[in-house]
Protein backbone atom coordinates (compact mmCIF):
# COMPACT_ATOMS: atom_id res chain seq x y z
CA UNK A 1 0.00 0.00 0.00
CA UNK A 2 2.82 2.39 0.82
CA UNK A 3 4.36 1.80 -2.60
CA UNK A 4 1.03 2.43 -4.31
CA UNK A 5 0.65 5.71 -2.42
CA UNK A 6 4.19 6.72 -3.38
CA UNK A 7 3.53 5.98 -7.05
CA UNK A 8 0.36 8.10 -6.93
CA UNK A 9 2.24 10.92 -5.20
CA UNK A 10 4.89 10.87 -7.92
CA UNK A 11 2.22 11.13 -10.59
CA UNK A 12 2.93 7.65 -11.88
CA UNK A 13 -0.53 6.21 -11.38
CA UNK A 14 -3.74 7.73 -12.56
CA UNK A 15 -6.92 6.14 -11.32
CA UNK A 16 -10.19 7.26 -9.80
CA UNK A 17 -8.60 7.63 -6.36
CA UNK A 18 -5.48 9.59 -7.36
CA UNK A 19 -7.17 12.97 -7.09
CA UNK A 20 -8.37 12.28 -3.55
CA UNK A 21 -4.96 11.00 -2.46
CA UNK A 22 -3.16 13.99 -3.96
CA UNK A 23 -5.63 16.40 -2.35
CA UNK A 24 -5.13 14.83 1.08
CA UNK A 25 -1.34 14.82 0.57
CA UNK A 26 -1.37 18.53 -0.26
CA UNK A 27 -3.13 19.19 3.06
CA UNK A 28 -0.66 17.08 5.09
CA UNK A 29 2.24 18.55 7.05
CA UNK A 30 5.13 16.43 5.75
CA UNK A 31 7.18 17.18 8.89
CA UNK A 32 4.54 15.90 11.32
CA UNK A 33 4.28 12.19 12.02
CA UNK A 34 0.72 12.71 13.26
CA UNK A 35 -0.27 14.57 10.10
CA UNK A 36 1.26 11.83 7.95
CA UNK A 37 -0.63 9.24 9.99
CA UNK A 38 -3.86 11.17 9.39
CA UNK A 39 -3.11 11.26 5.66
CA UNK A 40 -2.46 7.52 5.63
CA UNK A 41 -5.62 6.73 7.60
CA UNK A 42 -7.74 8.88 5.30
CA UNK A 43 -6.25 7.29 2.17
CA UNK A 44 -6.73 3.76 3.52
CA UNK A 45 -10.30 4.42 4.65
CA UNK A 46 -11.11 5.94 1.27
CA UNK A 47 -9.65 2.99 -0.64
CA UNK A 48 -11.18 0.40 1.68
CA UNK A 49 -14.61 2.01 1.38
CA UNK A 50 -14.48 2.00 -2.40
CA UNK A 51 -13.14 -1.53 -2.74
CA UNK A 52 -15.44 -2.90 -0.03
CA UNK A 53 -12.48 -4.73 1.45
CA UNK A 54 -12.37 -4.81 5.24
CA UNK A 55 -9.23 -3.23 6.64
CA UNK A 56 -8.17 -2.59 10.22
CA UNK A 57 -7.00 0.94 9.50
CA UNK A 58 -6.02 1.63 13.12
CA UNK A 59 -3.52 -1.24 13.03
CA UNK A 60 -2.35 -0.93 9.42
CA UNK A 61 -2.02 2.85 9.02
CA UNK A 62 1.03 3.38 11.28
CA UNK A 63 3.05 0.74 9.41
CA UNK A 64 1.99 2.09 6.01
CA UNK A 65 2.94 5.61 7.15
CA UNK A 66 6.35 4.40 8.36
CA UNK A 67 7.02 2.58 5.11
CA UNK A 68 5.89 5.56 3.05
CA UNK A 69 8.23 7.87 4.99
CA UNK A 70 11.12 5.40 4.57
CA UNK A 71 10.45 5.02 0.84
CA UNK A 72 10.36 8.79 0.34
CA UNK A 73 13.58 9.30 2.32
CA UNK A 74 15.64 6.25 1.31
CA UNK A 75 14.12 4.96 -1.90
CA UNK A 76 12.18 1.78 -2.53
CA UNK A 77 15.16 -0.47 -3.29
CA UNK A 78 16.93 0.43 -0.05
CA UNK A 79 13.76 -0.11 2.00
CA UNK A 80 13.07 -3.49 0.40
CA UNK A 81 16.69 -4.57 0.77
CA UNK A 82 16.71 -3.68 4.47
CA UNK A 83 13.27 -5.08 5.16
CA UNK A 84 13.92 -8.40 3.47
CA UNK A 85 17.64 -8.65 4.27
CA UNK A 86 18.58 -8.44 0.62
CA UNK A 87 21.91 -7.19 -0.56
CA UNK A 88 21.50 -3.65 -1.87
CA UNK A 89 22.65 -3.23 -5.46
CA UNK A 90 26.04 -1.65 -5.89
CA UNK A 91 25.80 1.80 -7.51
CA UNK A 92 27.07 1.73 -11.12
CA UNK A 93 30.01 4.01 -10.33
CA UNK A 94 31.28 1.60 -7.64
CA UNK A 95 31.09 -1.63 -9.68
CA UNK A 96 34.28 -3.24 -10.88
Backbone as CSV, one residue per row, in Angstrom:
resi,resn,N_x,N_y,N_z,CA_x,CA_y,CA_z,C_x,C_y,C_z
1,UNK,0.815,-1.196,0.000,0.000,0.000,0.000,0.858,1.258,0.000
2,UNK,1.930,1.231,0.775,2.825,2.391,0.821,3.428,2.674,-0.551
3,UNK,3.786,1.631,-1.266,4.363,1.800,-2.598,3.319,2.380,-3.546
4,UNK,2.105,1.904,-3.456,1.029,2.431,-4.306,0.819,3.918,-4.032
5,UNK,0.795,4.299,-2.759,0.648,5.712,-2.420,1.813,6.525,-2.983
6,UNK,3.023,6.010,-2.859,4.186,6.724,-3.375,4.095,6.900,-4.888
7,UNK,3.658,5.882,-5.588,3.526,5.982,-7.050,2.484,7.043,-7.414
8,UNK,1.374,7.068,-6.694,0.355,8.098,-6.930,0.944,9.478,-6.659
9,UNK,1.675,9.630,-5.561,2.243,10.923,-5.195,3.261,11.410,-6.221
10,UNK,3.923,10.497,-6.886,4.891,10.866,-7.924,4.232,11.113,-9.272
11,UNK,2.924,10.914,-9.343,2.219,11.129,-10.593,2.325,9.964,-11.551
12,UNK,2.739,8.811,-11.031,2.934,7.650,-11.885,1.740,6.732,-11.995
13,UNK,0.649,7.067,-11.323,-0.528,6.208,-11.380,-1.764,7.091,-11.398
14,UNK,-2.496,6.976,-12.448,-3.743,7.725,-12.564,-4.905,6.750,-12.458
15,UNK,-5.684,6.900,-11.438,-6.918,6.136,-11.322,-7.947,7.012,-10.630
16,UNK,-9.092,6.452,-10.364,-10.187,7.256,-9.802,-9.875,7.793,-8.409
17,UNK,-8.902,7.206,-7.729,-8.596,7.628,-6.361,-7.412,8.591,-6.286
18,UNK,-6.690,8.761,-7.379,-5.477,9.591,-7.362,-5.770,11.021,-6.937
19,UNK,-6.828,11.599,-7.447,-7.171,12.975,-7.087,-7.391,13.146,-5.599
20,UNK,-8.120,12.224,-4.993,-8.374,12.283,-3.555,-7.064,12.174,-2.773
21,UNK,-6.232,11.215,-3.161,-4.963,11.001,-2.461,-4.076,12.235,-2.585
22,UNK,-3.977,12.798,-3.766,-3.157,13.994,-3.963,-3.700,15.192,-3.189
23,UNK,-5.006,15.308,-3.120,-5.632,16.396,-2.353,-5.315,16.265,-0.873
24,UNK,-5.413,15.055,-0.336,-5.128,14.830,1.083,-3.642,15.036,1.366
25,UNK,-2.780,14.638,0.405,-1.341,14.822,0.567,-0.991,16.304,0.616
26,UNK,-1.629,17.089,-0.222,-1.374,18.533,-0.257,-1.728,19.179,1.080
27,UNK,-2.705,18.633,1.773,-3.134,19.191,3.056,-2.278,18.694,4.227
28,UNK,-1.450,17.677,4.002,-0.663,17.084,5.089,0.599,17.894,5.364
29,UNK,0.967,17.957,6.633,2.237,18.554,7.048,3.283,17.443,6.980
30,UNK,4.163,17.505,5.997,5.129,16.427,5.753,6.158,16.286,6.867
31,UNK,6.222,17.231,7.784,7.177,17.176,8.887,6.543,16.669,10.179
32,UNK,5.265,16.350,10.125,4.539,15.902,11.316,4.139,14.440,11.158
33,UNK,4.648,13.604,12.056,4.276,12.187,12.018,2.773,12.002,12.193
34,UNK,2.165,12.811,13.036,0.717,12.711,13.261,-0.056,13.102,12.007
35,UNK,0.380,14.149,11.339,-0.275,14.571,10.102,-0.124,13.509,9.016
36,UNK,1.051,12.898,8.924,1.262,11.834,7.946,0.420,10.607,8.284
37,UNK,0.236,10.348,9.578,-0.630,9.245,9.985,-2.081,9.539,9.609
38,UNK,-2.510,10.775,9.797,-3.864,11.171,9.394,-4.041,10.994,7.889
39,UNK,-3.054,11.443,7.107,-3.112,11.257,5.663,-3.261,9.780,5.312
40,UNK,-2.437,8.947,5.928,-2.457,7.515,5.630,-3.800,6.902,6.008
41,UNK,-4.294,7.245,7.177,-5.615,6.726,7.596,-6.697,7.124,6.602
42,UNK,-6.716,8.398,6.229,-7.738,8.881,5.297,-7.645,8.165,3.952
43,UNK,-6.438,7.981,3.458,-6.254,7.291,2.174,-6.715,5.836,2.278
44,UNK,-6.346,5.164,3.360,-6.731,3.762,3.521,-8.237,3.601,3.701
45,UNK,-8.840,4.473,4.479,-10.300,4.417,4.653,-10.995,4.646,3.315
46,UNK,-10.531,5.632,2.582,-11.110,5.940,1.270,-11.029,4.724,0.350
47,UNK,-9.844,4.138,0.251,-9.654,2.992,-0.635,-10.452,1.779,-0.162
48,UNK,-10.446,1.531,1.130,-11.184,0.397,1.681,-12.687,0.548,1.453
49,UNK,-13.192,1.748,1.600,-14.613,2.009,1.381,-15.003,1.745,-0.067
50,UNK,-14.162,2.159,-0.983,-14.484,2.001,-2.398,-14.263,0.594,-2.930
51,UNK,-13.377,-0.158,-2.296,-13.143,-1.534,-2.741,-13.989,-2.528,-1.958
52,UNK,-14.618,-2.059,-0.901,-15.442,-2.901,-0.026,-14.631,-4.009,0.635
53,UNK,-13.337,-3.772,0.769,-12.479,-4.731,1.451,-12.288,-4.285,2.891
54,UNK,-12.559,-5.182,3.839,-12.369,-4.805,5.244,-10.888,-4.588,5.534
55,UNK,-10.607,-3.569,6.315,-9.230,-3.232,6.644,-9.204,-2.628,8.039
56,UNK,-8.337,-3.139,8.882,-8.171,-2.590,10.223,-7.223,-1.394,10.124
57,UNK,-7.780,-0.260,9.775,-6.996,0.942,9.503,-6.186,1.363,10.716
58,UNK,-6.731,1.226,11.898,-6.019,1.634,13.117,-4.713,0.860,13.258
59,UNK,-4.727,-0.416,12.920,-3.517,-1.241,13.032,-2.588,-1.092,11.838
60,UNK,-3.146,-0.930,10.644,-2.350,-0.932,9.416,-1.734,0.443,9.125
61,UNK,-2.459,1.507,9.401,-2.019,2.855,9.016,-0.640,3.244,9.557
62,UNK,-0.306,2.968,10.816,1.032,3.375,11.284,2.161,2.706,10.494
63,UNK,2.001,1.439,10.171,3.045,0.742,9.409,3.131,1.275,7.980
64,UNK,1.989,1.532,7.363,1.992,2.092,6.010,2.649,3.475,6.025
65,UNK,2.311,4.285,7.026,2.945,5.606,7.148,4.453,5.471,7.281
66,UNK,4.915,4.584,8.150,6.348,4.403,8.364,7.046,3.963,7.072
67,UNK,6.436,3.032,6.368,7.024,2.578,5.108,7.035,3.694,4.068
68,UNK,5.954,4.456,3.998,5.894,5.565,3.049,6.995,6.593,3.339
69,UNK,7.182,6.927,4.599,8.234,7.870,4.988,9.609,7.302,4.608
70,UNK,9.835,6.027,4.909,11.116,5.403,4.572,11.351,5.396,3.065
71,UNK,10.322,5.056,2.295,10.448,5.022,0.837,10.776,6.406,0.298
72,UNK,10.120,7.425,0.815,10.356,8.786,0.338,11.756,9.276,0.716
73,UNK,12.264,8.844,1.866,13.577,9.300,2.324,14.735,8.466,1.766
74,UNK,14.530,7.148,1.638,15.636,6.251,1.306,15.524,5.612,-0.073
75,UNK,14.343,5.634,-0.631,14.121,4.960,-1.904,13.602,3.545,-1.693
76,UNK,12.834,3.084,-2.646,12.182,1.783,-2.534,13.184,0.634,-2.451
77,UNK,14.190,0.641,-3.291,15.161,-0.470,-3.286,15.842,-0.616,-1.932
78,UNK,16.252,0.485,-1.348,16.926,0.427,-0.045,15.987,-0.096,1.036
79,UNK,14.744,0.347,1.001,13.764,-0.107,2.002,13.509,-1.604,1.845
80,UNK,13.308,-2.060,0.622,13.069,-3.486,0.398,14.294,-4.314,0.779
81,UNK,15.468,-3.839,0.437,16.692,-4.568,0.772,16.838,-4.716,2.281
82,UNK,16.599,-3.634,3.008,16.713,-3.682,4.465,15.632,-4.556,5.071
83,UNK,14.419,-4.376,4.588,13.272,-5.081,5.161,13.341,-6.587,4.932
84,UNK,13.876,-6.976,3.808,13.916,-8.399,3.471,15.337,-8.944,3.464
85,UNK,16.254,-8.229,4.112,17.642,-8.646,4.272,18.280,-9.024,2.939
86,UNK,17.989,-8.231,1.934,18.582,-8.437,0.618,19.818,-7.571,0.500
87,UNK,20.739,-8.001,-0.303,21.913,-7.192,-0.558,21.512,-6.045,-1.465
88,UNK,21.812,-4.818,-1.035,21.496,-3.652,-1.866,22.384,-3.664,-3.097
89,UNK,21.831,-3.265,-4.254,22.648,-3.233,-5.463,23.768,-2.212,-5.340
90,UNK,24.901,-2.554,-5.883,26.044,-1.648,-5.888,25.788,-0.558,-6.923
91,UNK,25.969,0.715,-6.531,25.795,1.798,-7.507,26.716,1.585,-8.699
92,UNK,26.272,1.953,-9.907,27.069,1.729,-11.120,28.483,2.278,-11.036
93,UNK,28.674,3.406,-10.376,30.008,4.007,-10.326,30.950,3.285,-9.359
94,UNK,30.442,2.325,-8.585,31.278,1.596,-7.641,31.475,0.134,-8.054
95,UNK,30.923,-0.255,-9.193,31.094,-1.634,-9.678,32.465,-1.785,-10.320
96,UNK,32.987,-2.966,-10.252,34.284,-3.239,-10.881,34.102,-3.803,-12.248
